Amino acid sequence: MRRIVECVPNFSEGRRSDVVEQIKGAIASVSGVKLLDVEMDADHNRCVITFAGKPEAMEEAAFRGIERAAQLIDMDQHQGEHPRLGATDVVPFVPISGVTMEDCVLMARRLGERVGTELGIPVYLYEKAATRPERVNLAHVRRGEYEGLKEEIATEAHREPDFGPRQVGKAGATVIGAREPLIAYNVYLNTPDLKVAQAIARAVRHSTGGLRFVKALGLYIEQRGLVQVSMNLTDYRRTPVHRVVEMIRREAARYGVNVVSSELVGLIPRQALLDAAEYYLQIEDYKPEMVLESHLEEPETIPLPFLDAVTAGTPTPGGGSVAALAGALAASLASMVCNLTLAKKPEVPASETVQKVLERSERLRGELSTLIEQDASAYQGVLEAYRLPKASSQDKKQRSAAIQEAMEQAARVPLRAAEEAVEVLELLPSILETGLSSAASDVGVAAYMAQAAVKGAALNVRTNLGSLRDETLAASLEEQLRSLEDRSGQSMAALERDLAARI
């Protein structure tokens, strides 16, 4: 599975296209990064640049964008409708595939430290990367905006940044974090009355009693002479776009105003649009297969190319990678049952538990997906070590050390796969208990796939342990493996009893 991270930085410039072009160019200068979208808003005086790529490239690209913005944007001269703290206001990393939320949190913290150290810009961590509970919410971090932060950062304890100096230069401060995908969505109303937009925003946003996963502000847009309800929808699956729009329509009707139009800032998942179409068109017996493009698109690149690679007459990818794939499939099934449950029964008290289990299963899926490639790379390292020259005694010594190091790595990777697969197994009883009863068989298949992952990984661990000369290390890894096998056996036995009672 390809490792892909999305990044959606917001820069405090939406009027000077030449400045935005330079920031965009700095980001695009990093190999392995693909620019997806650029949105400029003159009223907000803000632009949003969306790009994606491999994690390593994404960190560098984000840093270059922040660096260039700091050179070009003077916050002392900046004015706009949208709340902001700095030239680069916010930089979120979003896991897309083959990458976990924990990976993105680490990326955010590494980038934050680098920005604080090398650029001298105060950095605050938010959302999943937050180091303090009060900094999870971006709106709380932005409170007082640039002007307020400039006055308080040196003296107020709650304003101390996570990285960088306790002073603000003309680039302001930057908020960096990791989050799930969100939809930046604005709805325009046919009135210039800001109080109406603010009242509707209060009714809609979760923090003041509105819809879950909705953040909203009422703003006056001078260029249009209208007000808008500006929103971030942080989980479109559980609070869909059409539900938000309908609530705004109803609230607007109380004040005798109507929705004029809406706008997207950045990109939107296709499924969010399909959900809205299904709602408004009221198509009977709607199925995703009714969408023409679903029959014309290429199938997913995984697992067919992977199967072809396994089939080829090469040592890698081999059994270790296949074992990791089995674990990833087990975690995927666990996530599927959680998502089905949340979609069918979002109102049940157990939904919070299901959501937490879903977050863990998704983390495990990402980690096991990464181990598919890591196992192949580890064994490739063994092959390369054996190819090292052995003409002299020094060559032989270096070759022997390289082989031992490669063998250790080749044992540790499947050991990690076994550990992650056991964690998947240990999640399944909770899913079986709180999930849809009709999905019990899917939980069972997940269990057997996870068990296969543990057993397959164990075979690879022991194969490589046999070549380790460090007997103490080999014994330690063997002990860890046996403990995992015991946990796997106990979990599987309990699950089989529960499954037998339900199916």
HUCORKA-V356202 format. One record per pair of residues at least 4 apart in sequence whose ideal C-beta (glycine too) atoms are under 7 Angstrom apart, sorted by the first residue. I is the first residue (numbers start at 0). J is the second residue. If there is no record, write none. Layout:
# HUCORKA-V356202
i: (I & I)
j: (J & J)
This chain:
# HUCORKA-V356202
i: (0 & 0 & 0 & 0 & 0 & 1 & 1 & 2 & 2 & 2 & 2 & 2 & 3 & 3 & 3 & 3 & 3 & 3 & 4 & 4 & 4 & 4 & 4 & 4 & 4 & 4 & 4 & 4 & 5 & 5 & 5 & 5 & 6 & 6 & 6 & 6 & 6 & 6 & 7 & 7 & 7 & 7 & 7 & 8 & 8 & 8 & 8 & 8 & 8 & 9 & 9 & 9 & 9 & 10 & 10 & 10 & 10 & 10 & 10 & 10 & 10 & 11 & 11 & 11 & 11 & 11 & 11 & 11 & 11 & 11 & 11 & 12 & 12 & 12 & 12 & 12 & 13 & 13 & 13 & 13 & 13 & 13 & 13 & 13 & 14 & 14 & 15 & 16 & 16 & 17 & 18 & 18 & 18 & 19 & 19 & 19 & 19 & 20 & 21 & 21 & 21 & 22 & 22 & 22 & 22 & 22 & 23 & 23 & 23 & 23 & 24 & 25 & 25 & 25 & 25 & 26 & 26 & 26 & 26 & 26 & 26 & 26 & 27 & 27 & 28 & 29 & 29 & 29 & 29 & 30 & 31 & 31 & 31 & 32 & 32 & 32 & 32 & 32 & 33 & 33 & 33 & 34 & 35 & 35 & 35 & 35 & 36 & 36 & 36 & 37 & 37 & 38 & 38 & 38 & 38 & 39 & 40 & 40 & 41 & 42 & 42 & 42 & 42 & 43 & 43 & 43 & 44 & 44 & 44 & 45 & 45 & 47 & 47 & 47 & 49 & 49 & 50 & 51 & 52 & 52 & 53 & 54 & 54 & 54 & 54 & 56 & 57 & 57 & 57 & 58 & 58 & 58 & 58 & 59 & 60 & 61 & 61 & 61 & 62 & 62 & 62 & 62 & 63 & 64 & 64 & 65 & 65 & 65 & 65 & 65 & 65 & 66 & 66 & 67 & 68 & 68 & 68 & 69 & 69 & 69 & 69 & 72 & 72 & 72 & 73 & 73 & 74 & 74 & 74 & 74 & 74 & 74 & 75 & 79 & 80 & 80 & 82 & 82 & 83 & 83 & 83 & 84 & 84 & 84 & 84 & 84 & 84 & 84 & 84 & 85 & 85 & 85 & 85 & 85 & 85 & 86 & 86 & 87 & 88 & 89 & 89 & 90 & 90 & 91 & 91 & 91 & 91 & 92 & 92 & 92 & 92 & 93 & 93 & 93 & 93 & 94 & 94 & 94 & 94 & 94 & 94 & 97 & 97 & 97 & 98 & 98 & 98 & 99 & 99 & 99 & 100 & 100 & 100 & 100 & 101 & 101 & 102 & 103 & 103 & 104 & 104 & 104 & 104 & 105 & 106 & 107 & 107 & 107 & 107 & 107 & 107 & 108 & 108 & 108 & 109 & 110 & 110 & 111 & 111 & 111 & 111 & 111 & 111 & 112 & 112 & 113 & 114 & 114 & 114 & 114 & 114 & 114 & 115 & 115 & 115 & 115 & 115 & 115 & 119 & 119 & 119 & 120 & 120 & 120 & 120 & 121 & 121 & 121 & 121 & 121 & 121 & 122 & 122 & 122 & 122 & 122 & 122 & 122 & 123 & 123 & 123 & 123 & 123 & 123 & 124 & 124 & 124 & 124 & 124 & 124 & 124 & 125 & 125 & 125 & 125 & 125 & 125 & 125 & 126 & 126 & 126 & 126 & 127 & 127 & 127 & 128 & 128 & 128 & 129 & 129 & 129 & 130 & 130 & 133 & 134 & 134 & 137 & 137 & 138 & 138 & 140 & 143 & 143 & 143 & 144 & 145 & 145 & 147 & 148 & 148 & 148 & 148 & 149 & 151 & 151 & 152 & 152 & 152 & 152 & 153 & 153 & 159 & 160 & 160 & 167 & 167 & 179 & 179 & 180 & 181 & 181 & 181 & 182 & 182 & 182 & 182 & 182 & 183 & 183 & 183 & 183 & 184 & 184 & 184 & 184 & 184 & 185 & 185 & 185 & 185 & 185 & 185 & 185 & 186 & 186 & 186 & 186 & 186 & 186 & 187 & 187 & 187 & 187 & 187 & 187 & 188 & 188 & 188 & 188 & 188 & 188 & 188 & 188 & 188 & 189 & 189 & 189 & 189 & 190 & 190 & 190 & 190 & 191 & 191 & 191 & 191 & 192 & 193 & 193 & 193 & 193 & 194 & 195 & 195 & 195 & 195 & 196 & 196 & 196 & 196 & 196 & 196 & 197 & 197 & 198 & 199 & 199 & 199 & 199 & 199 & 199 & 200 & 200 & 200 & 200 & 200 & 201 & 202 & 202 & 203 & 203 & 203 & 203 & 203 & 203 & 203 & 203 & 203 & 204 & 204 & 204 & 204 & 205 & 205 & 205 & 205 & 205 & 209 & 210 & 210 & 210 & 210 & 211 & 211 & 212 & 212 & 212 & 212 & 212 & 213 & 213 & 213 & 213 & 214 & 214 & 214 & 215 & 215 & 215 & 216 & 217 & 217 & 218 & 218 & 218 & 219 & 220 & 220 & 220 & 225 & 228 & 230 & 232 & 232 & 232 & 234 & 235 & 235 & 235 & 235 & 237 & 237 & 238 & 238 & 239 & 239 & 239 & 240 & 240 & 240 & 241 & 241 & 241 & 241 & 241 & 242 & 243 & 244 & 245 & 246 & 247 & 247 & 248 & 248 & 251 & 251 & 251 & 263 & 267 & 267 & 269 & 270 & 271 & 272 & 273 & 273 & 273 & 274 & 275 & 276 & 277 & 277 & 285 & 287 & 288 & 291 & 292 & 298 & 300 & 301 & 302 & 302 & 303 & 304 & 305 & 305 & 305 & 306 & 307 & 308 & 309 & 309 & 314 & 314 & 315 & 315 & 315 & 316 & 316 & 316 & 317 & 318 & 318 & 318 & 318 & 319 & 319 & 319 & 319 & 319 & 319 & 319 & 320 & 320 & 320 & 320 & 321 & 321 & 322 & 322 & 322 & 322 & 322 & 322 & 322 & 323 & 323 & 323 & 323 & 323 & 323 & 323 & 324 & 324 & 325 & 325 & 325 & 325 & 325 & 326 & 326 & 326 & 326 & 326 & 326 & 326 & 326 & 327 & 327 & 327 & 327 & 327 & 328 & 328 & 329 & 329 & 329 & 329 & 329 & 329 & 329 & 330 & 330 & 330 & 330 & 330 & 330 & 331 & 331 & 332 & 332 & 332 & 332 & 333 & 333 & 333 & 333 & 333 & 333 & 333 & 334 & 334 & 334 & 334 & 334 & 335 & 335 & 336 & 336 & 336 & 336 & 336 & 336 & 336 & 337 & 337 & 337 & 337 & 337 & 337 & 337 & 338 & 338 & 339 & 339 & 339 & 340 & 340 & 340 & 340 & 340 & 341 & 341 & 341 & 341 & 343 & 344 & 345 & 349 & 349 & 350 & 351 & 352 & 352 & 352 & 353 & 353 & 353 & 354 & 355 & 356 & 356 & 356 & 356 & 357 & 358 & 359 & 359 & 360 & 360 & 360 & 361 & 362 & 363 & 363 & 363 & 363 & 364 & 365 & 366 & 366 & 367 & 367 & 369 & 370 & 370 & 370 & 370 & 372 & 373 & 373 & 374 & 374 & 374 & 374 & 375 & 376 & 377 & 377 & 377 & 378 & 378 & 379 & 380 & 380 & 380 & 381 & 381 & 381 & 381 & 382 & 384 & 384 & 384 & 384 & 385 & 387 & 387 & 387 & 388 & 389 & 389 & 389 & 390 & 392 & 393 & 394 & 395 & 396 & 397 & 398 & 399 & 400 & 401 & 402 & 403 & 403 & 403 & 404 & 405 & 406 & 406 & 406 & 406 & 407 & 407 & 407 & 408 & 409 & 410 & 410 & 410 & 410 & 410 & 411 & 412 & 413 & 413 & 413 & 413 & 414 & 414 & 414 & 414 & 414 & 415 & 416 & 416 & 416 & 417 & 417 & 417 & 417 & 417 & 417 & 417 & 418 & 418 & 419 & 420 & 420 & 420 & 420 & 420 & 421 & 421 & 421 & 421 & 421 & 422 & 423 & 424 & 424 & 424 & 424 & 424 & 424 & 425 & 426 & 427 & 427 & 427 & 427 & 427 & 428 & 428 & 428 & 428 & 429 & 430 & 430 & 431 & 431 & 431 & 434 & 434 & 436 & 438 & 439 & 439 & 439 & 439 & 440 & 440 & 441 & 442 & 443 & 443 & 443 & 444 & 445 & 446 & 446 & 446 & 447 & 448 & 449 & 450 & 450 & 450 & 451 & 452 & 453 & 453 & 453 & 453 & 454 & 455 & 456 & 457 & 457 & 457 & 458 & 459 & 460 & 460 & 460 & 461 & 464 & 464 & 464 & 467 & 467 & 469 & 470 & 471 & 472 & 473 & 474 & 475 & 476 & 477 & 478 & 479 & 480 & 481 & 482 & 483 & 484 & 485 & 486 & 487 & 488 & 489 & 490 & 491 & 492 & 493 & 494 & 495 & 496 & 497 & 498)
j: (96 & 97 & 301 & 368 & 371 & 96 & 97 & 53 & 54 & 97 & 98 & 369 & 51 & 52 & 95 & 96 & 97 & 98 & 51 & 52 & 54 & 57 & 92 & 93 & 94 & 95 & 98 & 103 & 49 & 51 & 93 & 95 & 50 & 57 & 61 & 90 & 91 & 92 & 47 & 49 & 91 & 93 & 265 & 48 & 61 & 64 & 87 & 89 & 90 & 45 & 47 & 88 & 89 & 22 & 45 & 46 & 48 & 68 & 86 & 87 & 88 & 44 & 45 & 72 & 74 & 77 & 79 & 83 & 85 & 86 & 88 & 18 & 19 & 44 & 46 & 72 & 39 & 40 & 41 & 43 & 44 & 45 & 46 & 79 & 41 & 44 & 19 & 20 & 39 & 21 & 22 & 71 & 72 & 23 & 37 & 39 & 46 & 24 & 25 & 67 & 71 & 26 & 48 & 64 & 67 & 68 & 27 & 34 & 37 & 48 & 28 & 63 & 64 & 66 & 67 & 32 & 34 & 48 & 50 & 60 & 63 & 64 & 32 & 34 & 63 & 56 & 59 & 60 & 63 & 56 & 52 & 53 & 56 & 50 & 52 & 56 & 57 & 60 & 50 & 51 & 52 & 50 & 49 & 50 & 51 & 266 & 49 & 265 & 266 & 46 & 48 & 46 & 47 & 264 & 265 & 46 & 45 & 264 & 222 & 80 & 220 & 221 & 222 & 79 & 80 & 81 & 77 & 78 & 79 & 79 & 81 & 183 & 264 & 265 & 265 & 266 & 60 & 95 & 56 & 57 & 57 & 58 & 98 & 102 & 106 & 60 & 61 & 92 & 106 & 62 & 106 & 109 & 110 & 63 & 64 & 65 & 90 & 110 & 66 & 110 & 113 & 114 & 67 & 68 & 87 & 69 & 87 & 90 & 114 & 118 & 173 & 70 & 118 & 71 & 72 & 86 & 87 & 86 & 118 & 120 & 170 & 77 & 86 & 170 & 77 & 169 & 85 & 86 & 145 & 169 & 170 & 171 & 169 & 83 & 218 & 220 & 141 & 144 & 88 & 144 & 145 & 88 & 141 & 144 & 145 & 148 & 171 & 172 & 174 & 120 & 145 & 170 & 171 & 172 & 173 & 170 & 171 & 173 & 174 & 137 & 174 & 173 & 175 & 126 & 176 & 177 & 178 & 103 & 106 & 107 & 177 & 103 & 178 & 179 & 180 & 98 & 99 & 100 & 102 & 103 & 365 & 365 & 368 & 369 & 102 & 103 & 365 & 362 & 365 & 366 & 104 & 127 & 177 & 362 & 105 & 362 & 106 & 107 & 177 & 108 & 127 & 128 & 177 & 109 & 110 & 111 & 124 & 128 & 175 & 176 & 177 & 112 & 124 & 128 & 113 & 114 & 175 & 115 & 122 & 124 & 161 & 162 & 175 & 116 & 162 & 117 & 118 & 120 & 122 & 162 & 163 & 173 & 120 & 121 & 122 & 160 & 162 & 163 & 163 & 164 & 168 & 163 & 170 & 172 & 173 & 152 & 160 & 163 & 164 & 167 & 172 & 160 & 161 & 162 & 163 & 172 & 173 & 175 & 134 & 140 & 160 & 161 & 172 & 174 & 128 & 129 & 130 & 134 & 161 & 175 & 176 & 129 & 134 & 135 & 137 & 140 & 174 & 176 & 135 & 176 & 177 & 178 & 176 & 177 & 178 & 175 & 176 & 177 & 134 & 135 & 176 & 134 & 161 & 139 & 139 & 140 & 141 & 174 & 142 & 214 & 174 & 147 & 148 & 151 & 148 & 149 & 171 & 151 & 152 & 158 & 167 & 172 & 167 & 155 & 158 & 158 & 165 & 166 & 167 & 165 & 166 & 165 & 165 & 172 & 171 & 172 & 233 & 234 & 268 & 231 & 232 & 233 & 232 & 235 & 240 & 267 & 271 & 231 & 263 & 264 & 265 & 230 & 232 & 240 & 261 & 263 & 227 & 228 & 229 & 230 & 261 & 262 & 264 & 227 & 228 & 244 & 247 & 258 & 261 & 223 & 225 & 227 & 259 & 260 & 261 & 195 & 196 & 225 & 226 & 227 & 251 & 256 & 258 & 259 & 225 & 256 & 257 & 259 & 195 & 225 & 226 & 256 & 219 & 224 & 225 & 226 & 226 & 197 & 217 & 219 & 226 & 198 & 199 & 226 & 254 & 256 & 200 & 217 & 218 & 226 & 227 & 228 & 201 & 217 & 202 & 203 & 217 & 228 & 247 & 250 & 251 & 204 & 215 & 216 & 217 & 228 & 207 & 209 & 250 & 209 & 210 & 213 & 215 & 228 & 243 & 246 & 247 & 250 & 209 & 213 & 214 & 215 & 209 & 210 & 211 & 212 & 213 & 213 & 238 & 242 & 243 & 246 & 237 & 238 & 232 & 233 & 234 & 237 & 238 & 230 & 232 & 238 & 243 & 230 & 231 & 233 & 228 & 229 & 230 & 229 & 226 & 228 & 226 & 227 & 229 & 226 & 225 & 226 & 227 & 259 & 247 & 243 & 238 & 240 & 243 & 238 & 239 & 240 & 268 & 271 & 341 & 345 & 242 & 243 & 271 & 274 & 275 & 244 & 271 & 275 & 245 & 274 & 275 & 278 & 279 & 246 & 247 & 248 & 249 & 250 & 251 & 258 & 252 & 258 & 256 & 257 & 258 & 267 & 271 & 272 & 273 & 274 & 275 & 276 & 277 & 287 & 290 & 278 & 279 & 280 & 282 & 285 & 289 & 293 & 293 & 295 & 296 & 303 & 304 & 305 & 306 & 324 & 307 & 308 & 309 & 316 & 324 & 310 & 311 & 316 & 316 & 321 & 378 & 382 & 375 & 378 & 379 & 320 & 371 & 375 & 378 & 322 & 455 & 458 & 459 & 323 & 374 & 378 & 412 & 413 & 456 & 459 & 324 & 371 & 374 & 375 & 325 & 455 & 326 & 413 & 416 & 452 & 455 & 456 & 459 & 327 & 367 & 370 & 371 & 374 & 416 & 452 & 328 & 371 & 329 & 448 & 451 & 452 & 455 & 330 & 367 & 416 & 419 & 420 & 423 & 449 & 452 & 331 & 364 & 367 & 368 & 371 & 332 & 448 & 333 & 420 & 423 & 445 & 448 & 449 & 452 & 334 & 360 & 363 & 364 & 367 & 423 & 335 & 364 & 336 & 441 & 444 & 445 & 337 & 360 & 423 & 426 & 427 & 430 & 445 & 338 & 357 & 360 & 361 & 364 & 339 & 441 & 340 & 430 & 434 & 435 & 438 & 441 & 442 & 341 & 353 & 356 & 357 & 360 & 430 & 434 & 342 & 357 & 343 & 435 & 438 & 344 & 353 & 433 & 434 & 435 & 345 & 350 & 353 & 354 & 435 & 350 & 350 & 353 & 433 & 354 & 355 & 356 & 429 & 433 & 357 & 433 & 434 & 358 & 359 & 360 & 426 & 429 & 430 & 361 & 362 & 363 & 426 & 364 & 423 & 426 & 365 & 366 & 367 & 419 & 422 & 423 & 368 & 369 & 370 & 419 & 416 & 419 & 373 & 374 & 412 & 415 & 416 & 376 & 377 & 412 & 378 & 412 & 413 & 416 & 379 & 380 & 408 & 409 & 412 & 382 & 409 & 383 & 384 & 405 & 408 & 385 & 405 & 406 & 409 & 386 & 398 & 401 & 402 & 405 & 402 & 397 & 398 & 401 & 394 & 394 & 395 & 398 & 394 & 396 & 397 & 398 & 399 & 400 & 401 & 402 & 403 & 404 & 405 & 406 & 407 & 467 & 468 & 408 & 409 & 410 & 463 & 466 & 467 & 411 & 467 & 472 & 412 & 463 & 414 & 460 & 463 & 464 & 476 & 415 & 416 & 417 & 456 & 459 & 460 & 418 & 460 & 476 & 479 & 480 & 419 & 420 & 452 & 456 & 421 & 453 & 456 & 457 & 460 & 480 & 483 & 422 & 483 & 423 & 424 & 449 & 452 & 453 & 456 & 425 & 453 & 483 & 486 & 487 & 426 & 449 & 446 & 449 & 450 & 487 & 490 & 491 & 490 & 430 & 431 & 442 & 445 & 446 & 494 & 432 & 493 & 494 & 497 & 433 & 434 & 442 & 439 & 442 & 497 & 438 & 442 & 501 & 442 & 443 & 498 & 501 & 502 & 444 & 502 & 445 & 446 & 447 & 498 & 502 & 448 & 449 & 450 & 491 & 494 & 451 & 452 & 453 & 454 & 487 & 491 & 455 & 456 & 457 & 483 & 484 & 487 & 458 & 459 & 460 & 461 & 480 & 484 & 462 & 463 & 464 & 476 & 480 & 465 & 473 & 476 & 477 & 472 & 473 & 473 & 474 & 475 & 476 & 477 & 478 & 479 & 480 & 481 & 482 & 483 & 484 & 485 & 486 & 487 & 488 & 489 & 490 & 491 & 492 & 493 & 494 & 495 & 496 & 497 & 498 & 499 & 500 & 501 & 502)
